[in-house]
Amino acid sequence: MNLLLVTERKLQRRTAVRYQLQLPVIFHWNDGGEHTAGGFTCDVALDGALIQSAVCPPIGCDVRIEVLIPSPDISREQLRIQCSGKVTRAVSHSGGNSFGVRGFFDDDHITRQIMI
């Protein structure tokens, strides 16, 4: 019975569908100094993302992420979807480091860039 309750709680924590997408990401944070680093998404949802990177911002830190989406055609146009949020967790494992960001992606945070 306890296992069922734990499973239900885990399912209830996720409020948005997660998509397992591995896309390049640039992230910025300030913990007394300005920092910028890069990595790749492991999964993405409308309310945040899980990011794999050599560097992880501290838990609780405000972070701004930019997910880079390559052009599906030869126009060389690149989409950047931005999200501002908080780092909710950080994990170190044999394959590297990853951290979770809770924030919201929306249409107001989509920019287009032409790559030359």
Biopython code that builds the backbone (N, CA, C, O; Angstrom):
import numpy as np
from Bio.PDB.StructureBuilder import StructureBuilder

atoms = [
    (1, "MET", "N", (0.814, -1.194, 0.000)),
    (1, "MET", "CA", (0.000, 0.000, 0.000)),
    (1, "MET", "C", (0.860, 1.262, 0.000)),
    (1, "MET", "O", (0.554, 2.211, -0.721)),
    (2, "ASN", "N", (1.923, 1.289, 0.790)),
    (2, "ASN", "CA", (2.806, 2.452, 0.821)),
    (2, "ASN", "C", (3.453, 2.703, -0.534)),
    (2, "ASN", "O", (3.602, 3.855, -0.941)),
    (3, "LEU", "N", (3.840, 1.636, -1.243)),
    (3, "LEU", "CA", (4.447, 1.772, -2.549)),
    (3, "LEU", "C", (3.487, 2.470, -3.510)),
    (3, "LEU", "O", (3.913, 3.304, -4.309)),
    (4, "LEU", "N", (2.225, 2.148, -3.444)),
    (4, "LEU", "CA", (1.224, 2.777, -4.289)),
    (4, "LEU", "C", (1.136, 4.268, -3.992)),
    (4, "LEU", "O", (1.052, 5.067, -4.925)),
    (5, "LEU", "N", (1.151, 4.667, -2.728)),
    (5, "LEU", "CA", (1.090, 6.079, -2.369)),
    (5, "LEU", "C", (2.312, 6.834, -2.866)),
    (5, "LEU", "O", (2.186, 7.956, -3.356)),
    (6, "VAL", "N", (3.492, 6.235, -2.747)),
    (6, "VAL", "CA", (4.716, 6.871, -3.228)),
    (6, "VAL", "C", (4.644, 7.050, -4.741)),
    (6, "VAL", "O", (5.013, 8.104, -5.259)),
    (7, "THR", "N", (4.172, 6.032, -5.450)),
    (7, "THR", "CA", (4.043, 6.115, -6.903)),
    (7, "THR", "C", (3.054, 7.203, -7.290)),
    (7, "THR", "O", (3.308, 7.960, -8.227)),
    (8, "GLU", "N", (1.934, 7.294, -6.587)),
    (8, "GLU", "CA", (0.948, 8.333, -6.888)),
    (8, "GLU", "C", (1.538, 9.720, -6.669)),
    (8, "GLU", "O", (1.312, 10.615, -7.483)),
    (9, "ARG", "N", (2.282, 9.917, -5.599)),
    (9, "ARG", "CA", (2.900, 11.224, -5.339)),
    (9, "ARG", "C", (3.874, 11.595, -6.435)),
    (9, "ARG", "O", (3.901, 12.746, -6.871)),
    (10, "LYS", "N", (4.682, 10.635, -6.894)),
    (10, "LYS", "CA", (5.629, 10.914, -7.966)),
    (10, "LYS", "C", (4.897, 11.309, -9.237)),
    (10, "LYS", "O", (5.313, 12.241, -9.926)),
    (11, "LEU", "N", (3.819, 10.616, -9.555)),
    (11, "LEU", "CA", (3.054, 10.942, -10.747)),
    (11, "LEU", "C", (2.411, 12.316, -10.637)),
    (11, "LEU", "O", (2.309, 13.029, -11.635)),
    (12, "GLN", "N", (1.979, 12.698, -9.450)),
    (12, "GLN", "CA", (1.306, 13.970, -9.263)),
    (12, "GLN", "C", (2.272, 15.150, -9.331)),
    (12, "GLN", "O", (1.844, 16.265, -9.630)),
    (13, "ARG", "N", (3.556, 14.941, -9.065)),
    (13, "ARG", "CA", (4.521, 16.030, -9.092)),
    (13, "ARG", "C", (4.693, 16.590, -10.491)),
    (13, "ARG", "O", (4.951, 17.783, -10.648)),
    (14, "ARG", "N", (4.559, 15.769, -11.492)),
    (14, "ARG", "CA", (4.729, 16.221, -12.864)),
    (14, "ARG", "C", (3.425, 16.801, -13.368)),
    (14, "ARG", "O", (2.399, 16.123, -13.414)),
    (15, "THR", "N", (3.483, 18.084, -13.750)),
    (15, "THR", "CA", (2.271, 18.748, -14.202)),
    (15, "THR", "C", (2.218, 18.902, -15.711)),
    (15, "THR", "O", (1.196, 19.323, -16.253)),
    (16, "ALA", "N", (3.304, 18.568, -16.401)),
    (16, "ALA", "CA", (3.335, 18.705, -17.855)),
    (16, "ALA", "C", (3.987, 17.476, -18.471)),
    (16, "ALA", "O", (4.803, 16.806, -17.837)),
    (17, "VAL", "N", (3.625, 17.196, -19.690)),
    (17, "VAL", "CA", (4.204, 16.077, -20.421)),
    (17, "VAL", "C", (5.666, 16.392, -20.720)),
    (17, "VAL", "O", (5.993, 17.500, -21.146)),
    (18, "ARG", "N", (6.539, 15.421, -20.497)),
    (18, "ARG", "CA", (7.969, 15.591, -20.768)),
    (18, "ARG", "C", (8.311, 14.902, -22.082)),
    (18, "ARG", "O", (7.851, 13.797, -22.370)),
    (19, "TYR", "N", (9.136, 15.592, -22.871)),
    (19, "TYR", "CA", (9.589, 15.065, -24.151)),
    (19, "TYR", "C", (11.083, 14.791, -24.050)),
    (19, "TYR", "O", (11.856, 15.678, -23.688)),
    (20, "GLN", "N", (11.487, 13.579, -24.365)),
    (20, "GLN", "CA", (12.902, 13.225, -24.304)),
    (20, "GLN", "C", (13.585, 13.755, -25.552)),
    (20, "GLN", "O", (13.646, 13.084, -26.582)),
    (21, "LEU", "N", (14.097, 14.974, -25.436)),
    (21, "LEU", "CA", (14.770, 15.643, -26.538)),
    (21, "LEU", "C", (16.182, 16.001, -26.119)),
    (21, "LEU", "O", (16.391, 16.540, -25.032)),
    (22, "GLN", "N", (17.137, 15.713, -26.956)),
    (22, "GLN", "CA", (18.511, 16.091, -26.673)),
    (22, "GLN", "C", (18.860, 17.256, -27.592)),
    (22, "GLN", "O", (19.217, 17.074, -28.756)),
    (23, "LEU", "N", (18.744, 18.457, -27.032)),
    (23, "LEU", "CA", (18.997, 19.683, -27.781)),
    (23, "LEU", "C", (20.068, 20.504, -27.067)),
    (23, "LEU", "O", (20.159, 20.467, -25.840)),
    (24, "PRO", "N", (20.884, 21.248, -27.827)),
    (24, "PRO", "CA", (21.877, 22.097, -27.175)),
    (24, "PRO", "C", (21.201, 23.207, -26.373)),
    (24, "PRO", "O", (20.148, 23.716, -26.756)),
    (25, "VAL", "N", (21.823, 23.567, -25.262)),
    (25, "VAL", "CA", (21.270, 24.600, -24.395)),
    (25, "VAL", "C", (22.406, 25.465, -23.851)),
    (25, "VAL", "O", (23.494, 24.972, -23.552)),
    (26, "ILE", "N", (22.134, 26.752, -23.730)),
    (26, "ILE", "CA", (23.026, 27.705, -23.065)),
    (26, "ILE", "C", (22.286, 28.177, -21.832)),
    (26, "ILE", "O", (21.098, 28.491, -21.911)),
    (27, "PHE", "N", (22.960, 28.233, -20.690)),
    (27, "PHE", "CA", (22.285, 28.702, -19.485)),
    (27, "PHE", "C", (23.137, 29.722, -18.744)),
    (27, "PHE", "O", (24.367, 29.690, -18.786)),
    (28, "HIS", "N", (22.441, 30.626, -18.066)),
    (28, "HIS", "CA", (23.068, 31.751, -17.381)),
    (28, "HIS", "C", (22.539, 31.809, -15.944)),
    (28, "HIS", "O", (21.351, 31.590, -15.708)),
    (29, "TRP", "N", (23.422, 32.105, -14.991)),
    (29, "TRP", "CA", (22.999, 32.289, -13.610)),
    (29, "TRP", "C", (23.954, 33.226, -12.899)),
    (29, "TRP", "O", (25.072, 33.470, -13.353)),
    (30, "ASN", "N", (23.486, 33.747, -11.767)),
    (30, "ASN", "CA", (24.290, 34.657, -10.953)),
    (30, "ASN", "C", (24.223, 34.175, -9.511)),
    (30, "ASN", "O", (23.149, 34.141, -8.911)),
    (31, "ASP", "N", (25.365, 33.806, -8.963)),
    (31, "ASP", "CA", (25.442, 33.406, -7.556)),
    (31, "ASP", "C", (26.479, 34.275, -6.842)),
    (31, "ASP", "O", (27.271, 33.801, -6.028)),
    (32, "GLY", "N", (26.441, 35.557, -7.179)),
    (32, "GLY", "CA", (27.444, 36.496, -6.698)),
    (32, "GLY", "C", (28.380, 36.886, -7.832)),
    (32, "GLY", "O", (29.103, 37.877, -7.726)),
    (33, "GLY", "N", (28.373, 36.130, -8.895)),
    (33, "GLY", "CA", (29.121, 36.395, -10.119)),
    (33, "GLY", "C", (28.318, 35.876, -11.292)),
    (33, "GLY", "O", (27.556, 34.919, -11.161)),
    (34, "GLU", "N", (28.490, 36.511, -12.439)),
    (34, "GLU", "CA", (27.775, 36.091, -13.648)),
    (34, "GLU", "C", (28.426, 34.837, -14.231)),
    (34, "GLU", "O", (29.649, 34.778, -14.360)),
    (35, "HIS", "N", (27.621, 33.839, -14.582)),
    (35, "HIS", "CA", (28.122, 32.593, -15.157)),
    (35, "HIS", "C", (27.319, 32.236, -16.403)),
    (35, "HIS", "O", (26.119, 32.500, -16.477)),
    (36, "THR", "N", (27.984, 31.640, -17.366)),
    (36, "THR", "CA", (27.351, 31.109, -18.569)),
    (36, "THR", "C", (28.004, 29.764, -18.861)),
    (36, "THR", "O", (29.226, 29.632, -18.797)),
    (37, "ALA", "N", (27.192, 28.780, -19.178)),
    (37, "ALA", "CA", (27.703, 27.455, -19.512)),
    (37, "ALA", "C", (26.763, 26.821, -20.533)),
    (37, "ALA", "O", (25.720, 27.386, -20.859)),
    (38, "GLY", "N", (27.131, 25.670, -21.023)),
    (38, "GLY", "CA", (26.325, 24.979, -22.015)),
    (38, "GLY", "C", (26.171, 23.515, -21.684)),
    (38, "GLY", "O", (26.881, 22.969, -20.840)),
    (39, "GLY", "N", (25.237, 22.896, -22.360)),
    (39, "GLY", "CA", (24.987, 21.477, -22.175)),
    (39, "GLY", "C", (23.935, 21.021, -23.159)),
    (39, "GLY", "O", (23.757, 21.611, -24.224)),
    (40, "PHE", "N", (23.237, 19.956, -22.784)),
    (40, "PHE", "CA", (22.179, 19.403, -23.620)),
    (40, "PHE", "C", (20.973, 19.066, -22.756)),
    (40, "PHE", "O", (21.126, 18.655, -21.606)),
    (41, "THR", "N", (19.784, 19.236, -23.301)),
    (41, "THR", "CA", (18.591, 18.820, -22.575)),
    (41, "THR", "C", (18.526, 17.296, -22.587)),
    (41, "THR", "O", (18.948, 16.652, -23.547)),
    (42, "CYS", "N", (17.992, 16.734, -21.511)),
    (42, "CYS", "CA", (17.673, 15.298, -21.456)),
    (42, "CYS", "C", (16.193, 15.128, -21.733)),
    (42, "CYS", "O", (15.776, 14.235, -22.470)),
    (43, "ASP", "N", (15.412, 16.001, -21.130)),
    (43, "ASP", "CA", (13.984, 16.085, -21.428)),
    (43, "ASP", "C", (13.516, 17.511, -21.228)),
    (43, "ASP", "O", (14.118, 18.288, -20.488)),
    (44, "VAL", "N", (12.418, 17.838, -21.909)),
    (44, "VAL", "CA", (11.879, 19.198, -21.896)),
    (44, "VAL", "C", (10.372, 19.105, -21.723)),
    (44, "VAL", "O", (9.722, 18.230, -22.294)),
    (45, "ALA", "N", (9.823, 20.020, -20.925)),
    (45, "ALA", "CA", (8.374, 20.156, -20.753)),
    (45, "ALA", "C", (8.038, 21.637, -20.784)),
    (45, "ALA", "O", (8.937, 22.477, -20.740)),
    (46, "LEU", "N", (6.760, 21.964, -20.860)),
    (46, "LEU", "CA", (6.381, 23.378, -20.843)),
    (46, "LEU", "C", (6.753, 24.055, -19.531)),
    (46, "LEU", "O", (6.882, 25.278, -19.478)),
    (47, "ASP", "N", (6.928, 23.264, -18.467)),
    (47, "ASP", "CA", (7.222, 23.855, -17.156)),
    (47, "ASP", "C", (8.671, 23.641, -16.704)),
    (47, "ASP", "O", (8.972, 23.771, -15.518)),
    (48, "GLY", "N", (9.571, 23.315, -17.643)),
    (48, "GLY", "CA", (10.969, 23.188, -17.259)),
    (48, "GLY", "C", (11.730, 22.199, -18.102)),
    (48, "GLY", "O", (11.268, 21.761, -19.155)),
    (49, "ALA", "N", (12.931, 21.849, -17.609)),
    (49, "ALA", "CA", (13.797, 20.945, -18.368)),
    (49, "ALA", "C", (14.798, 20.277, -17.439)),
    (49, "ALA", "O", (15.089, 20.771, -16.350)),
    (50, "LEU", "N", (15.314, 19.151, -17.889)),
    (50, "LEU", "CA", (16.428, 18.480, -17.241)),
    (50, "LEU", "C", (17.616, 18.658, -18.175)),
    (50, "LEU", "O", (17.535, 18.332, -19.359)),
    (51, "ILE", "N", (18.726, 19.179, -17.641)),
    (51, "ILE", "CA", (19.880, 19.544, -18.457)),
    (51, "ILE", "C", (21.106, 18.778, -18.005)),
    (51, "ILE", "O", (21.393, 18.685, -16.811)),
    (52, "GLN", "N", (21.825, 18.230, -18.971)),
    (52, "GLN", "CA", (23.081, 17.543, -18.682)),
    (52, "GLN", "C", (24.217, 18.481, -19.071)),
    (52, "GLN", "O", (24.250, 19.009, -20.182)),
    (53, "SER", "N", (25.162, 18.684, -18.126)),
    (53, "SER", "CA", (26.249, 19.616, -18.354)),
    (53, "SER", "C", (27.419, 19.292, -17.438)),
    (53, "SER", "O", (27.248, 18.616, -16.424)),
    (54, "ALA", "N", (28.598, 19.769, -17.790)),
    (54, "ALA", "CA", (29.768, 19.599, -16.931)),
    (54, "ALA", "C", (29.649, 20.468, -15.682)),
    (54, "ALA", "O", (30.233, 20.152, -14.646)),
    (55, "VAL", "N", (28.891, 21.565, -15.779)),
    (55, "VAL", "CA", (28.730, 22.527, -14.683)),
    (55, "VAL", "C", (27.255, 22.616, -14.321)),
    (55, "VAL", "O", (26.400, 22.655, -15.206)),
    (56, "CYS", "N", (26.950, 22.650, -13.023)),
    (56, "CYS", "CA", (25.566, 22.814, -12.564)),
    (56, "CYS", "C", (25.460, 24.037, -11.661)),
    (56, "CYS", "O", (26.258, 24.191, -10.736)),
    (57, "PRO", "N", (24.489, 24.906, -11.917)),
    (57, "PRO", "CA", (24.247, 26.008, -10.989)),
    (57, "PRO", "C", (23.754, 25.466, -9.645)),
    (57, "PRO", "O", (23.227, 24.355, -9.592)),
    (58, "PRO", "N", (23.914, 26.224, -8.566)),
    (58, "PRO", "CA", (23.459, 25.759, -7.250)),
    (58, "PRO", "C", (21.941, 25.584, -7.185)),
    (58, "PRO", "O", (21.200, 26.306, -7.852)),
    (59, "ILE", "N", (21.487, 24.634, -6.390)),
    (59, "ILE", "CA", (20.052, 24.420, -6.176)),
    (59, "ILE", "C", (19.450, 25.683, -5.567)),
    (59, "ILE", "O", (20.031, 26.280, -4.661)),
    (60, "GLY", "N", (18.289, 26.083, -6.068)),
    (60, "GLY", "CA", (17.606, 27.280, -5.591)),
    (60, "GLY", "C", (17.988, 28.539, -6.340)),
    (60, "GLY", "O", (17.357, 29.582, -6.165)),
    (61, "CYS", "N", (19.007, 28.455, -7.166)),
    (61, "CYS", "CA", (19.513, 29.594, -7.919)),
    (61, "CYS", "C", (18.566, 29.927, -9.080)),
    (61, "CYS", "O", (18.006, 29.030, -9.710)),
    (62, "ASP", "N", (18.393, 31.228, -9.354)),
    (62, "ASP", "CA", (17.660, 31.643, -10.549)),
    (62, "ASP", "C", (18.537, 31.377, -11.760)),
    (62, "ASP", "O", (19.739, 31.645, -11.738)),
    (63, "VAL", "N", (17.931, 30.848, -12.820)),
    (63, "VAL", "CA", (18.684, 30.507, -14.025)),
    (63, "VAL", "C", (17.844, 30.859, -15.244)),
    (63, "VAL", "O", (16.618, 30.752, -15.220)),
    (64, "ARG", "N", (18.511, 31.275, -16.301)),
    (64, "ARG", "CA", (17.856, 31.531, -17.586)),
    (64, "ARG", "C", (18.457, 30.560, -18.577)),
    (64, "ARG", "O", (19.676, 30.507, -18.741)),
    (65, "ILE", "N", (17.611, 29.792, -19.239)),
    (65, "ILE", "CA", (18.106, 28.831, -20.222)),
    (65, "ILE", "C", (17.598, 29.201, -21.610)),
    (65, "ILE", "O", (16.507, 29.748, -21.773)),
    (66, "GLU", "N", (18.420, 28.886, -22.599)),
    (66, "GLU", "CA", (18.062, 29.070, -24.001)),
    (66, "GLU", "C", (18.261, 27.723, -24.685)),
    (66, "GLU", "O", (19.386, 27.239, -24.808)),
    (67, "VAL", "N", (17.169, 27.129, -25.126)),
    (67, "VAL", "CA", (17.239, 25.859, -25.855)),
    (67, "VAL", "C", (17.356, 26.198, -27.334)),
    (67, "VAL", "O", (16.538, 26.943, -27.874)),
    (68, "LEU", "N", (18.370, 25.651, -27.984)),
    (68, "LEU", "CA", (18.642, 25.946, -29.388)),
    (68, "LEU", "C", (18.035, 24.856, -30.255)),
    (68, "LEU", "O", (18.358, 23.677, -30.105)),
    (69, "ILE", "N", (17.160, 25.255, -31.156)),
    (69, "ILE", "CA", (16.490, 24.293, -32.033)),
    (69, "ILE", "C", (16.971, 24.545, -33.457)),
    (69, "ILE", "O", (16.704, 25.606, -34.022)),
    (70, "PRO", "N", (17.680, 23.579, -34.041)),
    (70, "PRO", "CA", (18.205, 23.768, -35.401)),
    (70, "PRO", "C", (17.086, 23.851, -36.429)),
    (70, "PRO", "O", (15.986, 23.336, -36.230)),
    (71, "SER", "N", (17.400, 24.506, -37.515)),
    (71, "SER", "CA", (16.442, 24.664, -38.602)),
    (71, "SER", "C", (16.139, 23.318, -39.255)),
    (71, "SER", "O", (17.048, 22.525, -39.500)),
    (72, "PRO", "N", (14.862, 23.061, -39.535)),
    (72, "PRO", "CA", (14.515, 21.802, -40.205)),
    (72, "PRO", "C", (14.778, 21.856, -41.714)),
    (72, "PRO", "O", (14.654, 20.843, -42.402)),
    (73, "ASP", "N", (15.136, 23.022, -42.219)),
    (73, "ASP", "CA", (15.392, 23.137, -43.656)),
    (73, "ASP", "C", (16.733, 23.843, -43.888)),
    (73, "ASP", "O", (17.509, 24.034, -42.951)),
    (74, "ILE", "N", (16.994, 24.219, -45.113)),
    (74, "ILE", "CA", (18.285, 24.818, -45.438)),
    (74, "ILE", "C", (18.330, 26.329, -45.210)),
    (74, "ILE", "O", (19.311, 26.970, -45.585)),
    (75, "SER", "N", (17.300, 26.909, -44.608)),
    (75, "SER", "CA", (17.270, 28.357, -44.400)),
    (75, "SER", "C", (18.299, 28.827, -43.392)),
    (75, "SER", "O", (18.590, 30.020, -43.319)),
    (76, "ARG", "N", (18.860, 27.902, -42.606)),
    (76, "ARG", "CA", (19.868, 28.189, -41.578)),
    (76, "ARG", "C", (19.305, 29.067, -40.466)),
    (76, "ARG", "O", (20.055, 29.685, -39.711)),
    (77, "GLU", "N", (17.987, 29.115, -40.374)),
    (77, "GLU", "CA", (17.350, 29.859, -39.293)),
    (77, "GLU", "C", (17.316, 28.974, -38.051)),
    (77, "GLU", "O", (17.006, 27.786, -38.139)),
    (78, "GLN", "N", (17.631, 29.549, -36.905)),
    (78, "GLN", "CA", (17.665, 28.782, -35.661)),
    (78, "GLN", "C", (16.684, 29.398, -34.665)),
    (78, "GLN", "O", (16.632, 30.617, -34.500)),
    (79, "LEU", "N", (15.906, 28.537, -34.005)),
    (79, "LEU", "CA", (15.006, 29.008, -32.958)),
    (79, "LEU", "C", (15.703, 28.916, -31.613)),
    (79, "LEU", "O", (16.447, 27.970, -31.355)),
    (80, "ARG", "N", (15.467, 29.889, -30.767)),
    (80, "ARG", "CA", (15.927, 29.848, -29.380)),
    (80, "ARG", "C", (14.694, 30.016, -28.514)),
    (80, "ARG", "O", (14.000, 31.030, -28.591)),
    (81, "ILE", "N", (14.430, 29.029, -27.699)),
    (81, "ILE", "CA", (13.298, 29.094, -26.780)),
    (81, "ILE", "C", (13.868, 29.348, -25.397)),
    (81, "ILE", "O", (14.704, 28.589, -24.906)),
    (82, "GLN", "N", (13.406, 30.428, -24.771)),
    (82, "GLN", "CA", (13.962, 30.826, -23.481)),
    (82, "GLN", "C", (13.012, 30.507, -22.338)),
    (82, "GLN", "O", (11.790, 30.492, -22.489)),
    (83, "CYS", "N", (13.618, 30.257, -21.204)),
    (83, "CYS", "CA", (12.871, 29.963, -19.985)),
    (83, "CYS", "C", (13.665, 30.522, -18.812)),
    (83, "CYS", "O", (14.870, 30.292, -18.712)),
    (84, "SER", "N", (13.007, 31.242, -17.938)),
    (84, "SER", "CA", (13.627, 31.673, -16.684)),
    (84, "SER", "C", (12.976, 30.884, -15.567)),
    (84, "SER", "O", (11.755, 30.727, -15.532)),
    (85, "GLY", "N", (13.796, 30.388, -14.657)),
    (85, "GLY", "CA", (13.252, 29.588, -13.578)),
    (85, "GLY", "C", (14.264, 29.387, -12.475)),
    (85, "GLY", "O", (15.228, 30.143, -12.350)),
    (86, "LYS", "N", (14.036, 28.361, -11.675)),
    (86, "LYS", "CA", (14.909, 28.022, -10.552)),
    (86, "LYS", "C", (15.446, 26.615, -10.726)),
    (86, "LYS", "O", (14.776, 25.731, -11.260)),
    (87, "VAL", "N", (16.680, 26.430, -10.258)),
    (87, "VAL", "CA", (17.268, 25.100, -10.246)),
    (87, "VAL", "C", (16.629, 24.342, -9.089)),
    (87, "VAL", "O", (16.706, 24.771, -7.938)),
    (88, "THR", "N", (15.997, 23.212, -9.401)),
    (88, "THR", "CA", (15.272, 22.444, -8.381)),
    (88, "THR", "C", (16.053, 21.251, -7.860)),
    (88, "THR", "O", (15.812, 20.783, -6.748)),
    (89, "ARG", "N", (16.990, 20.758, -8.664)),
    (89, "ARG", "CA", (17.789, 19.618, -8.226)),
    (89, "ARG", "C", (19.051, 19.556, -9.066)),
    (89, "ARG", "O", (19.105, 20.071, -10.182)),
    (90, "ALA", "N", (20.061, 18.915, -8.504)),
    (90, "ALA", "CA", (21.319, 18.681, -9.215)),
    (90, "ALA", "C", (21.799, 17.291, -8.856)),
    (90, "ALA", "O", (21.729, 16.883, -7.697)),
    (91, "VAL", "N", (22.291, 16.556, -9.856)),
    (91, "VAL", "CA", (22.717, 15.179, -9.658)),
    (91, "VAL", "C", (24.075, 14.985, -10.331)),
    (91, "VAL", "O", (24.282, 15.410, -11.468)),
    (92, "SER", "N", (24.983, 14.347, -9.624)),
    (92, "SER", "CA", (26.281, 13.968, -10.170)),
    (92, "SER", "C", (26.263, 12.463, -10.383)),
    (92, "SER", "O", (25.915, 11.716, -9.468)),
    (93, "HIS", "N", (26.633, 12.003, -11.576)),
    (93, "HIS", "CA", (26.658, 10.568, -11.849)),
    (93, "HIS", "C", (27.833, 10.266, -12.759)),
    (93, "HIS", "O", (28.521, 11.179, -13.214)),
    (94, "SER", "N", (28.063, 9.006, -13.022)),
    (94, "SER", "CA", (29.251, 8.598, -13.781)),
    (94, "SER", "C", (29.273, 9.190, -15.192)),
    (94, "SER", "O", (30.349, 9.380, -15.761)),
    (95, "GLY", "N", (28.112, 9.479, -15.759)),
    (95, "GLY", "CA", (28.042, 10.056, -17.095)),
    (95, "GLY", "C", (28.179, 11.567, -17.115)),
    (95, "GLY", "O", (28.155, 12.169, -18.189)),
    (96, "GLY", "N", (28.320, 12.191, -15.961)),
    (96, "GLY", "CA", (28.427, 13.646, -15.890)),
    (96, "GLY", "C", (27.524, 14.211, -14.820)),
    (96, "GLY", "O", (27.274, 13.569, -13.800)),
    (97, "ASN", "N", (27.037, 15.409, -15.056)),
    (97, "ASN", "CA", (26.152, 16.095, -14.116)),
    (97, "ASN", "C", (24.863, 16.470, -14.824)),
    (97, "ASN", "O", (24.843, 16.652, -16.041)),
    (98, "SER", "N", (23.799, 16.582, -14.066)),
    (98, "SER", "CA", (22.540, 17.082, -14.621)),
    (98, "SER", "C", (21.819, 17.890, -13.555)),
    (98, "SER", "O", (22.028, 17.699, -12.357)),
    (99, "PHE", "N", (20.964, 18.799, -14.019)),
    (99, "PHE", "CA", (20.166, 19.597, -13.091)),
    (99, "PHE", "C", (18.800, 19.884, -13.685)),
    (99, "PHE", "O", (18.636, 19.969, -14.902)),
    (100, "GLY", "N", (17.831, 20.031, -12.805)),
    (100, "GLY", "CA", (16.463, 20.315, -13.217)),
    (100, "GLY", "C", (16.140, 21.778, -13.034)),
    (100, "GLY", "O", (16.554, 22.399, -12.055)),
    (101, "VAL", "N", (15.398, 22.330, -13.982)),
    (101, "VAL", "CA", (14.963, 23.727, -13.930)),
    (101, "VAL", "C", (13.452, 23.751, -13.962)),
    (101, "VAL", "O", (12.833, 23.120, -14.819)),
    (102, "ARG", "N", (12.856, 24.474, -13.035)),
    (102, "ARG", "CA", (11.405, 24.673, -13.004)),
    (102, "ARG", "C", (11.133, 26.098, -13.441)),
    (102, "ARG", "O", (11.549, 27.045, -12.773)),
    (103, "GLY", "N", (10.447, 26.256, -14.540)),
    (103, "GLY", "CA", (10.099, 27.558, -15.100)),
    (103, "GLY", "C", (9.144, 27.300, -16.248)),
    (103, "GLY", "O", (8.730, 26.160, -16.458)),
    (104, "PHE", "N", (8.790, 28.316, -16.984)),
    (104, "PHE", "CA", (7.827, 28.115, -18.053)),
    (104, "PHE", "C", (8.329, 28.653, -19.378)),
    (104, "PHE", "O", (8.816, 29.780, -19.472)),
    (105, "PHE", "N", (8.197, 27.813, -20.410)),
    (105, "PHE", "CA", (8.450, 28.223, -21.780)),
    (105, "PHE", "C", (7.129, 28.752, -22.317)),
    (105, "PHE", "O", (6.073, 28.171, -22.067)),
    (106, "ASP", "N", (7.188, 29.837, -23.043)),
    (106, "ASP", "CA", (5.970, 30.290, -23.713)),
    (106, "ASP", "C", (6.342, 31.009, -24.998)),
    (106, "ASP", "O", (7.517, 31.264, -25.260)),
    (107, "ASP", "N", (5.340, 31.331, -25.790)),
    (107, "ASP", "CA", (5.569, 31.939, -27.095)),
    (107, "ASP", "C", (6.268, 33.291, -27.010)),
    (107, "ASP", "O", (6.905, 33.708, -27.978)),
    (108, "ASP", "N", (6.168, 33.981, -25.890)),
    (108, "ASP", "CA", (6.831, 35.278, -25.744)),
    (108, "ASP", "C", (8.338, 35.142, -25.639)),
    (108, "ASP", "O", (9.054, 36.136, -25.766)),
    (109, "HIS", "N", (8.841, 33.926, -25.407)),
    (109, "HIS", "CA", (10.270, 33.713, -25.224)),
    (109, "HIS", "C", (10.907, 32.923, -26.369)),
    (109, "HIS", "O", (11.897, 32.218, -26.170)),
    (110, "ILE", "N", (10.333, 33.046, -27.562)),
    (110, "ILE", "CA", (10.895, 32.394, -28.740)),
    (110, "ILE", "C", (11.544, 33.469, -29.610)),
    (110, "ILE", "O", (10.908, 34.464, -29.958)),
    (111, "THR", "N", (12.793, 33.264, -29.950)),
    (111, "THR", "CA", (13.474, 34.195, -30.845)),
    (111, "THR", "C", (14.015, 33.415, -32.029)),
    (111, "THR", "O", (14.285, 32.218, -31.931)),
    (112, "ARG", "N", (14.169, 34.096, -33.130)),
    (112, "ARG", "CA", (14.720, 33.473, -34.331)),
    (112, "ARG", "C", (16.043, 34.147, -34.645)),
    (112, "ARG", "O", (16.185, 35.364, -34.534)),
    (113, "GLN", "N", (17.006, 33.329, -35.039)),
    (113, "GLN", "CA", (18.296, 33.865, -35.456)),
    (113, "GLN", "C", (18.680, 33.228, -36.768)),
    (113, "GLN", "O", (18.469, 32.035, -36.983)),
    (114, "ILE", "N", (19.247, 34.038, -37.644)),
    (114, "ILE", "CA", (19.753, 33.514, -38.897)),
    (114, "ILE", "C", (21.232, 33.202, -38.698)),
    (114, "ILE", "O", (22.019, 34.080, -38.345)),
    (115, "MET", "N", (21.600, 31.953, -38.925)),
    (115, "MET", "CA", (22.983, 31.525, -38.772)),
    (115, "MET", "C", (23.688, 31.700, -40.116)),
    (115, "MET", "O", (23.234, 31.158, -41.123)),
    (116, "ILE", "N", (24.766, 32.433, -40.144)),
    (116, "ILE", "CA", (25.490, 32.697, -41.391)),
    (116, "ILE", "C", (26.722, 31.820, -41.472)),
    (116, "ILE", "O", (27.468, 31.892, -42.449)),
]
sb = StructureBuilder()
sb.init_structure("model")
sb.init_model(0)
sb.init_chain("A")
sb.init_seg("    ")
for serial, (resi, resn, name, xyz) in enumerate(atoms, 1):
    if name == "N":
        sb.init_residue(resn, " ", resi, " ")
    sb.init_atom(name, np.array(xyz, "f"), 0.0, 1.0, " ", f" {name:<3s}", serial, name[0])
structure = sb.get_structure()
